[in-house]
Amino acid sequence: MMNHTLKNHLCKLPIGTVIVGKWHKHAYKIVKTLGNGANGVVYLAESMKGLVAIKLSDNSTSIASEVNVLKRFSKVQGVALGPSLLDVDDWFDPYTNRLIPFYIMEYIEGEEFFTFVKKRGKEWIVILMLQLLSALDKLHQEGWVFGDLKPENLLVAGMPPTVRLLDVGGTTLQGRAIKEFTEFYDRGYWGLGSRKADPAYDLFAVAMMMIHAYYQVKFERKENARQQLLMIIQADATLRKYRNVLIKAIDGKYKQAMEMKRDLVAAIHYDDLLQKENHSPTKKQNHRKTKKRSGIIETTLIVVTLLFVYVLYLYGQVL
């Protein structure tokens, strides 16, 4: 955790401040703030190679851990997990007369998850979640859990649109205690699991992001949290399609991200099949035939009933 006074200072560096690495001598000119958290602040900066993102912190252990994660990311083939690591150095801060560790990473231009979905439509939610599950599977195979998984830490960039993971500060080695979390997406907050880092921890957060994305508003936890989440899933027509997948993720039944991905794909295909059947000509013809048969039977019953009543009437007249 950063020193409070130093954190305030690092979060308020003037635009135009030039940060020069003590060891590599590369210069970075601050353009604007991109974000800040418990372990540092991230700025957009200009460099000789174009725009980059720079993270500064007085916590050298935290910086070293995040650098290690980004190095691991770069070794994973076939999927872009997060920003590329470009430089690691120290900056002598004239204000505090201290060396401030920092690292430089790729600046990813894109849109936040919710912003993208709002513009493009809810049909993109599942597509992006499938991409996210593929990325998480690679990360889990490397022995890590992302930890603080939430919409703010997802960016949709490029063509075709691709999910990228941001802010690796919460990334934790499996088996250890989660370093950073946001309550709404944390299974510990909902009383549905521990904060021990395992793949199921991330998959619970994926389920909560889906629920939040379709439900559109955050909601307060109630006494019976699991029942509350089930009722919310049941109340939304789209969430109901993925009910079994979401419940398994909430209950921690998935041990691997690819298991959840396979079930999600199967749910999509099953829903598509139902829609095709409901709109197929054969289905409509069968429905019309069934309706016609029901009408004939109903008419016949009415006629028989009337004849029976008429016979009873005649019988009464004779007596």
Secondary structure as UniProt FT lines:
FT   HELIX           4..10
FT   TURN            11..12
FT   TURN            15..16
FT   STRAND          18..21
FT   TURN            22..24
FT   STRAND          27..37
FT   TURN            38..39
FT   STRAND          40..47
FT   TURN            48..49
FT   STRAND          50..56
FT   HELIX           60..75
FT   STRAND          85..93
FT   TURN            94..97
FT   STRAND          98..106
FT   STRAND          111..112
FT   HELIX           113..120
FT   HELIX           123..141
FT   TURN            142..143
FT   STRAND          144..145
FT   HELIX           151..153
FT   STRAND          154..157
FT   TURN            158..161
FT   STRAND          162..165
FT   HELIX           168..170
FT   STRAND          172..173
FT   TURN            174..175
FT   HELIX           183..185
FT   TURN            187..191
FT   HELIX           199..215
FT   HELIX           225..235
FT   HELIX           237..241
FT   HELIX           243..250
FT   TURN            251..252
FT   HELIX           257..279
FT   HELIX           281..318
//
